[in-house]
Amino acid sequence: MHFLWSLALSALSVYALLLALLWFAQEKLIFLPSKLPADHRFDFGTDVHEVWIERPSAAGSDATKLHALHLRLPAPDGLVFYLHGNAGNLDGWFADPGFWRSVNHDLFMLDYRGYGKSAGRVTSEAQLIDDVRAAWQQVAPAYRGKRLVIFGRSLGSALAARLAAEVGPDLTVLVSPYESMAALAAEHYRWVPAALLRYPLRTDEAVAQLRGRLLLLHGEHDEVIGVHHSERLLARASRAADARLVRVPRAGHNDLQLFDVYLDGLREALARR
């Protein structure tokens, strides 16, 4: 009996240690940035410009500079403010400016702290939300009277939905979105208590507040974030002026842009007035 008690206590100790590591190392599991040297040159065309967002020090955050790329066309119909996924940097995410030129929309894409040329590191969800809001406030005023689109993909979908609920764009686009980090963790890491997550990232709560148009795009073979997340988000979007889900047959999590169904869904949404 003593042996069994010792074994149980050892198992509980290991479990407690794992939970402690998870609490303090969540950023390393959620955010997978790739850095770029300061002198890195992007090769996306002369109409793509590097932009910097100055972030002053605040509670829990140091002063830093965030990096973004801005596709600026001669006479755009509007702006797409794009929040990308959890891995890589702008060199990989800003991969197809030709599509945005073809639909005549400027594209603004931010690298989060620690990604690409952006300094610092992500330390809280509040900090991340404040950074996204600051970037929006820097670029959006130049597009008054034009179509404003907030676009979030994968990790960025929660941030995009939160910003859209706050500022009310003409269109919100969420690609491969998730209901919340807790819902996603419950599917992949059932042993993790939801209360342990320091990044709730409640896409569902934000979507329920949207009043403009909402477009969800999701690969039917997405094994990272199942399409049922978009189905449930669609059901929550009762206040949206128009909400629709485009399911992309045969597409997974990272390859939607290779399918015409995805591209045509985006084109149609951007063409609507």
Stockholm file with secondary structure:
# STOCKHOLM 1.0

chainA/1-273         MHFLWSLALSALSVYALLLALLWFAQEKLIFLPSKLPADHRFDFGTDVHEVWIERPSAAGSDATKLHALHLRLPAPDGLVFYLHGNAGNLDGWFADPGFWRSVNHDLFMLDYRGYGKSAGRVTSEAQLIDDVRAAWQQVAPAYRGKRLVIFGRSLGSALAARLAAEVGPDLTVLVSPYESMAALAAEHYRWVPAALLRYPLRTDEAVAQLRGRLLLLHGEHDEVIGVHHSERLLARASRAADARLVRVPRAGHNDLQLFDVYLDGLREALARR
#=GR chainA/1-273 SS CHHHHHHHHHHHHHHHHHHHHHHHSHHHHHCEECBCCTTCCCCSCTTEEEEEEEECCBTTBCCEEEEEEEECCSSCSEEEEEECCSEECHHHHSCCHHHHHHTTEEEEEECCTTSBTCCSCCCCHHHHHHHHHHHHHHHGGGGTTSEEEEEEETHHHHHHHHHHHHHCCSEEEEESCCSCHHHHHHHHCTTSCGGGCSCCCCHHHHHTTCCSEEEEEEETTCSSSCTHHHHHHHHHCTTSSEEEEEEETTCCSSCGGGSHHHHHHHHHHHHCC
#=GC SS_cons         CHHHHHHHHHHHHHHHHHHHHHHHSHHHHHCEECBCCTTCCCCSCTTEEEEEEEECCBTTBCCEEEEEEEECCSSCSEEEEEECCSEECHHHHSCCHHHHHHTTEEEEEECCTTSBTCCSCCCCHHHHHHHHHHHHHHHGGGGTTSEEEEEEETHHHHHHHHHHHHHCCSEEEEESCCSCHHHHHHHHCTTSCGGGCSCCCCHHHHHTTCCSEEEEEEETTCSSSCTHHHHHHHHHCTTSSEEEEEEETTCCSSCGGGSHHHHHHHHHHHHCC
//
